[in-house]
Amino acid sequence: MLSRGLWKLMHSRWSSFQTRRRSMESRFFN
């Protein structure tokens, strides 16, 4: 079982990655 701090860290990194990927997609497709 993951500790809560590690989960928060992974979630923050994943959310930042998702927003970056979405901004790149919008830049390419718009």
C-alpha positions, -999 to +999 in steps of 0.1 A: +000+000+000+013+034-010+018+061+016-005+091+013+024+115+007+038+094-021+003+092-036-001+130-035+033+134-052+025+110-080-010+126-085+005+161-087+031+149-112+005+131-133-019+161-133+010+184-144+019+159-171-017+157-183-021+195-184+012+198-204+001+171-228-033+188-233-017+222-240+006+206-266-024+189-282-043+221-284-013+239-298-009+213-326-046+208-335-058+244-333 
